[in-house]
Amino acid sequence: MSLHKGSGNAREISVNPFFGAADPVGGMTTAPPKHRLPDGPMTPSAAYQLVHDELMLDGSARLNLATFVTTWMEPQAGVLMAECTEKNMIDKDEYPQTAEMERRCVAILSDLWNAPDPGATVGCSTTGSSEACMLAGMALKRRWAKRTPGYPATARPNLVMGANVQVCWEKFCAFWEVEPRLAPVTGDRLHLDAESALALCDENTIGVVAVLGSTFDGSYEPVAEICAALDAYEERTGTHIPVHVDGASGAMIAPFLDPDLVWDFRLPRVASINTSGHKYGLVYPGVGWALWRDAEALPEELVFRVNYLGGEMPTFALNFSRPGAQVVAQYYTFLRLGRDGYRAVQQTSRDVAQSLAARIEELDDFRLVTRGDELPVFAFTTAPEVTAFDVFDVSRRLREHGWLVPAYTFPANRQDLAVLRVVCRNGFSEDLADLLMDDLNRLLPELRAQTHPLNRPESKATAFHH
């Protein structure tokens, strides 16, 4: 969650006279304050209208090509979620069928990710991939600590990953006192590979994080090659280093579109996998999933058994109370689409991404970094000869037309590479892609007429909109 400071601004909310005129008892005759509680209540309709009107200033979620998060679901899913909003996911004894749907989702993902013994797989829902990654990291650290004599006095744990990882992994290392070992991107290698991972590993490495779908450019990291390199390392040194696959997006793309790609529990070294149900799982935020190969991969001492809610339920979570609506929506979507439905939806997103990337490549002003052939996501930058504008100018001008297309630089060692990234999700159709291209083509003559790029922010590579 973002951190916010209090405000000393004492201004009040502007009120339309209509809000008070029709209801002399419950209507508003004075403007409510912005930063403290009003003295009395107001009608539901007036409160709704005030909040509704302010939210018009937000961008359109459907035109947000920065976010990976689902922005459209069927009305029936919305009804189900509304029916379950008040159900607390932690109250598994009070809401046993919601808990059963969670169990079924874990079993479905276990099968989808080719667990060798689905009955032995352990998993849970989370508020999103960030929490799932924290849980996976905790399990990696605890397993390492149990096999490391003298810890914590004699050793400091480290976690190996690419510099392109989502910021939640850096948070994990800061919160749980693990040294982050970030393999820098370099040249055309914009994510972790086997060689760069192995160079950072030692006896205190709790695990390697391989990302199936980098948020910077949509590319898959070579999970099988990383595992093979670690197999050879273990043969040579005797040091076992497990792999966690951060499949926040790709774990709900690869099983349907890249079934022959080996990245999941088919690899014995893969101890755990996470995904975001609210990304390519096609569910509104926030729901994520974390699965471990077996009970050995998730140390028992991390699991709490809560009995004061009416039954002794095992839990592994950073959050406690949270709504069950998103878990129900995930189960609905699994039932609604099945394998063939998911394959069709994800293939459509990839087709749109590849088609749009190819059309942008035809413009002399831009050069593709990725093509949308892994995640339905692609990144592009300005051609070397373009000096009148940069990607930040393009992002700013597209925003004037309602399109939210992020521009950012890559991590250290490639901060010279600034890109625009387009995330194609369910609901972003070929028709909308046509409209985006129309707006881009209309803007280009004005951008070309500039004498130099305007207002480029002084920024480092961050997890901007990732």
Buried (B, 14 or more C-beta within 10 A) or exposed (E): EEEEEEEEEEEEBEBEEEBBEEEEEBBBEEBBBEEEEBEEEBBEEBBEBBEEEEEEEEEEEEBBBBBBBBBEBEEEBEEBBEEBEEBBBBBBBEBEEBBEBBBBBBBBBBEBBBBEEBEBBBBBBBBBBBBBBBBBBBBBBBBBBEEBEEBEEEBEBBBBBBBBBBEBBBBBBEEBEBEBBBBBBEEEBBBBBBEBBBEBBEBBBBBBBBBBBBBBBBBBBBBBBBBBBBBEBEEEEEBBBBBBBBBBBBBBBBBBBBEEBBBBBBBEBBBBBBBBBBBBBBBBBBBBBBBBBBEEBBBEEEBEEBEEEEBEBEBBBEEEEBBBBBBBBBBBBBEBBEEEBBBEBBBBBBBBBBBBBEBBBEBEBBBBBBBBBBBBBBBBBBEEEBEBBBBBBBBBBBEEBBBBBBBBBBBEBBBEBBBBBBBBBBBBEEEBBEBBBEBBEEBBEEBEEEEEBBEBEEEEBEBBBB
